[in-house]
Amino acid sequence: MLYYLERLSDHATGDFFKAFNVFQYVTFRAVGAALTAFILSLALGNFTIRKLLSLKLGQPIRNADEVHKLAELHGQKAGTPTMGGILLLGTTVVSTLLWARPDNSFVWLVLGAMIAAGALGFADDYLKVSKKNSTGVSERTKILVQLLIAVGVTYFFLTDPRLQRQASALYVPFYKKVLISNMGLVVTFLFFSGIILGTSNAVNLTDGLDGLATGCTLTVTFAYAVFAYAAGNHSIAHYLQVPFYPQAGELTVFCMALAGASLGFLWFNAHPAKMFMGDTGSLAIGGAIGVVAICVKQELVLLVVGGVFVVEAASVLIQRFYFKFTKRKYGQGRRVFRMAPLHHHFELSGWKETAVVTRFWIVSFICALLGLATLKLR
């Protein structure tokens, strides 16, 4: 919306109005979006906490029979306001609408995916709180809604002749040419579905300790802000030999808005957390990041940039598979980790919660740097 202030400089005679020319630059508006989201989060954080407490939307903690020692470590967190993702999601959307170009379809696609995934998370959180247990929306329903989001994203790209050819192509890190020029409708849909479901659920699984998912979101979104800027600038995209999408550059504004909102939310989510983002925030963040990765044609790089999210999700899959396999073979299920996701394994190994979170943040930062290195190493 503020982008249109740039037009005032076209017919201005005074230096004051000519200054509005800066609103045409993506970098300026991206910084403005980050600061706006951060300030809004700080301004509305305590109000959100009080509102969630008044509505008695406290986090239910699984009992000792389910999680054993972990219940002792996290028992004091019972009743901490959850569904704080409403704040994160709301400040991101408001900031993006304020600073991004309203005529950019990529921005609307990502916002739509984020809101849809956030609505799914909201329903999941509400059911958990209302039932006073950790059971929310069924796994099948979650997958169905996430697949519907993937259907919408696939339809958006493959029905637009200007986007179809590049959207159905497969690019891989460290290789400058197209690996597969046309994956076809079905494979493209399955590929997009895997990215969206994988990212959304991976962020959701990572959100188990104070500030963990929020801090990792910061590094991932900043890296994808760089990817978006490169993909939307013809000269930079040509120099770095990455896919060029004219509309992708505006996603820099969205990514920085999400980064600013995450930083503001972290103010209240850092240990000891005053509120949790819940599935409302984690599913929304994961869904948005997945769609951004598709929009800038850096889907597989997400495996590197979002390394912490990937490892967390992989630990759950490994734990489940090995437990079922050993139960069938030996009659008694065995585990690879003390508990999955991986952050709980380290907690039960004696690491303090703050140590786990800080070290995972460090790993996430390194993963983001490695992901950004793929821009040049081709």
N, C-alpha and C positions, 0 to 999 in steps of 0.2 A: 504493500500500500504506500509506504513512504517513498518507494521507487519513483512514483510520479511527481514528487517534488523536484526531481531533476528537470522536469519540463519548464519550471519557473525560470531556470537559468537561460533558456533558449531566447527569451524575449526581454531579459532583464538588462537594465542599464547600470544599476548600482552594484557595487561589490558584494553587498549583503545577499542579494538574490543569486548572483553568480556562484556563490559558495554552495548552493544546492546542487551544483554539478557533481559533487562527490557521491550523490545517491545513485549514480549510474554504475558505480564500481561495485562488483560483487564482494571484493575484499572488505570494503568499508561497511557494507550492509551485513556481512557475515559477523564482523566484530560487534556491530550494533545489536545484532540478534542475540549473540552470546551474552553481552552485558545486560540486555533487557530481560532475558530469561533468568539470568542469575539474580538480578535485583528483584524481580517479581517473586522468585522462589524464597528469597530472604524475607521479603515483605509479607508474604502470605503463609509462610511456614508455620508460625505459632498459631495463627488463626485456624489453619488446616488441622493441626494437632488437637486443638481445643474442640473443634467440630467433630472430629472422629471419636474423641473421648466422650463427648456428650451423646453421640449416637451409639456408644458402647460397641464400637467396631474394633475390638481388641484381638490381637493375634492368638489363636489357639495353639497350644503346644502339645505335641504327641506325648502320651503317657509313658511311664518307665517301662512298661511291658513291651512297648513297641521299639523304643530306642535306647533303653537301658541307661548307660552312663551319660549319654548325651542329654537326657532329660534333666540330670543334675546340673550340667553345665549351662543349659539354656532355660531352666525352669523359671528364673527370675524375669524372663522376657515375656511371660504370659501376660496378656492384657495390654501390651504395647500396641498403640494404634497401627493398624494395617490399612491397606488400600491408599497409602500415601502416594501411590503412583498417579492418582488423580492430579496432584500438584505438579508432578513432573510432566505428565502428559499435557495438562492445561497450559503451563507456562511455555512449553515447546510450541504448541499449536498457536497460541496468541502471538508469540514472538516471531514465528515464521510468517504468519499472516501479515504482521506489521512490516516486516523488512524484506520479504521475498517478492518477486514479481508475481502479481496475481494472474498473469496470462500464461504462466508456465505449467504445462500439464504434468510434468514430472513431480513438481511440488505437490500438486493435488493428489497424485497417485500415492505418493509416500504418506501424506497426511491421512488419506482414506484408509490405507493399510494399517497405519498406526492406531487410528481410532477404532477400527474394527477389531484388531487384536486386543486393544485396551478394554473394549466392551466385553470381550470373552473373558479376559482376566478379572474384570469387575464382577461378572456373574459368578466366577469361580470363588473369588474372595468372599462375596456376599453369602454364598451357600456355606462356606466354611465357618464364617462368623455366626450365622444364624443357627447352624446345627451344633456349634461349639465343638467341632472336631476338625481333623485335617482332610476330610473328604469333601471335595467340591464337585465341579463339573466332571463328568466321566471322561476318561481318556479318549474314548471313541468320539464323543461330541467335540472335544478340543481339536482332534485331528480333522474332523469334518469341516469345522469352521475355518481352520487354517488352509485346508484344501480349497475352500471357496474363495479365500483371499488370493490363493495362487491362480485360480481360474480367472479372476478379475485381472490380475497382473498379466497373465498370458494373453488374454483377450485384448488388453490395451496395446500390447506390443505387436502381436501377430495380425491384427486387423488394420494396422496403420502401415501403408506401403513404404513410408519414409523410415520406419523403424524395424520392419519385419526382417529384412535380410540380416542386419547386424545382430538383432535380438536372438535369432535362431542359430547364430554362430557360436562356437566354443573357443574361448581363449584360455591359455594356461600361463601361469607365472613363468618367468625366465625364458619365454619363447615369444618372439616378436610377430610371428605369422599366425594366421588362423589355423587351429588344429583341425576343426571340423567346420566346414563352411555353412552347412545347413543340417541341423539336427532333426528337422521335421516337427510337426505339430505335437505329436504324442511325447516324443523324447524331450522337447523343449518344455512342455508342461510338467513332466516328471522332474526335470532338472530344476525348474523354478520352484516346484513344490518342495523338493529336497532342501533347497536353500532356505526357503521361508520357514518350513517346519523345523528344520535343524537349528537355525539361528534362534527362532522364537523359544523353542524348548530348552536350548542350551543356556540362554540367559536366565530362563526361569529356574533351571537347576542350580545355576551359580548363585542365585539370590538366597543364600542360606546363612550368611554371617553379616554382621553390621558393616555396611559400606562396601562389601566385596563386589557385588554386581555393579553398583553405582560407579566405583572407581575404575573398574575395567571398561565400563561404557564410555568413560571420558577418553581413554586412550584410543579405543576403536573408532569412535565418532570423529575424533580429531584426524586420525589417519584417513578416514573416508572423506573428510572435508577436503583434504589434499587431493585425493583421487578424483573427487567431483570437479574440483577446480581445473585439474589437468585435462579431464575428459571433456570439459565444456569450452576449453580454449584451443582453437584450431592450431595455433603456432606451437603451443606446449605439447599438445597431443601428437602432432607430427614429429616434433623433436624427440619425444620420449617413445614414439611408436606405440601408442596406446589407442584403443578405439575412441573415435570422436563422436560425441553426441552434443549438438548445439544447446540443448536444454539442460544438460547435466550440470553445467556450471552453477545453476541456481540452487542446486542441492547443497552447495557449500554453505549457504545461508541456513538451510534446515539442519545440517550436521552441527554447525556451530551453535545454533539455538538449542539443540539437544545436549550439546556439551555444556553450555552455560546452565541449562536447567539441571543437569546432573550434578554440576559443581555446587549449585545452590541447594539441591536436595541433600547432598552429602553433608552439608552443614548440620542437618538434623538427623541424618542417617548414620553418621560416624559413631563409633563405640563410645559410650553406651547409647544405642539408637533411641531417639525419642519417637520415631515412627518408622515403619517398614513400607517399602513400595508395594509389596504384595504382587500377586499375579497381574493386577491392573497395570503396574509399571513394567514388570519384567517381560510379559508377553508383548506389550506394546513396543518396548525398546527393541526386542529381538525381531519382531515383525518388521519394524521400520528399517533396521539395519540390513536385514535380508533384502528388502525391496530396493534400498539405496545401492547395495552391491550389484543387483541386477541392472539398475538404471545406468550405472557407470561402467558396466561390463567388467567388473572385477570380482566376480562371484567366488572363484576358487582361491583368490588371495585371502578371502575371509578365513580360510583354514589357518593361515599364518597370522594375520592381524588379530583375529579373535582366538588365538591359541588357548587362552585360559578357558574360554567358553567351550571350545572343542574338547579339551582334556577332561573338563568336568562332565560333559555329556558322555564322552567315551567311557569314563570310569563307571558310570551307571550301567551302560550297556554291557561292559565286560563283567561287572558284578552279577547282573541278572543272568547272563548267558552261562557263566561258570557255575553259578549256584544251581541252575536247572540241569546243566550237563552232569555235574557230580551227583546230584540227587537221583537222576535216572541211572547212573552207572554204579554208584556206591550205596544208594539208598539213603544217603544223608548229604544235604547240600553243604558245600564248602564255599568260602569267600576269598577273593583275592585281596580285598581291602578290608580294613576294620569296619568301615562303613562308607557307603557312597551317597552323594558325590564326594569327590576327592578331598575337598576342604574338611569334611568331617573325619576323614581318615587321619589327617594330620592333627586335628584337634584331639582325637582319641589316642594319638601317639605321644601326647604330652605338650604339643605346641599351644601357646596361648592364642586366643581368638585374634587379638590385635597383631600378633606375629604372623599368623596365617594370612590375614588380609593384606598386611603390608608387603609380604613376600610375593603374594599373588599379583598385587599391583605392579611390583617391579618386573615380574615375568611378563605381564600384560604390556607394559611400556616397551620392553625389549622386543616382544612380538610385533608391536606396531612399527617399530623402527625397521625390523626385518621385512615387514610387509611393504613399507615405503621404499626399501632398497630394490624391490622388484621392478620399480618404475625405470630404473637405470640399468639393472642387470638383465639385459635381453639379448 
